[in-house]
Amino acid sequence: MQKKINIKRGDTVMVITGESKGQKGRVLKVIRSKDRALVEGINMVSRHTKPNAKAPQGGIIKQEAPIHISNIMLLDPASGIPTRVGKRLNEKNKLVRYSKKSGEEIK
């Protein structure tokens, strides 16, 4: 059984610990099996590549590396500050995520 992950692709998150602390970015991919997420512009690493069709010159390419889910926090859609996430039923009896800070529904 996998842990519940309250972060989805497309969410805006803030890094709360580590080298990139305080930076904000959009989630590009969530890797559930490893409890990690790929965040745009966060945790950049240098990758040495041989010449290929994508990079005819080869060389050093900067790209994002996955960051652990525990090191990022979802940003409140109303105020833009980090918040915890809860789940509740809305008017149409559908389970939705909501911000614990403002109580607002997260789309």
Secondary structure, DSSP 8 states (H G I E B T S, - for coil): --------TT-EEEE-SSTTTT-EEEEEEEEGGGTEEEETTSSEEEEEE---SS-TT-EEEEEE--EEGGGEEEB-TTT-SB--EEEEE-TTS-EEEEETTT--EE-
